[in-house]
Amino acid sequence: MTLAMMLADAEFRGDTRMIRLLICPECGRITFAGGDRRQDAVYCSGRCRSRAWRRRAARRARSRA
């Protein structure tokens, strides 16, 4: 879904809680935080959140060894 389509959809639904643009640090996807998503969201999806957690866990394991 394009950025313009997301904005139009939010405006159509009257979603006034859409507060900020979100660029996922894991995949770079552009989406919004707020509205029907958490306002403090960092990642675009559970998949990216899990991927980032696994990357951090692997980094911690390497640093301990």
Phi, psi and omega in degrees: 000133182281164180300317180298320179294321178296318179296317179297319179297316179296319179294319179298319181282351182073030182282100181267356182272359180290109192251332184204152176284140182235126172248116183297125180289345182271314185243347179085005181292142179262128178209193180239147171256138184108184182068238180274003176247166177299142179289336180257023180299143178247321183252157183283337184204169175295328178298314179291324178297317178293319179299317179294320179297317179297321178296316179294320180297317179295321179296317179296319180296320179293324183286335179280334184279000000 
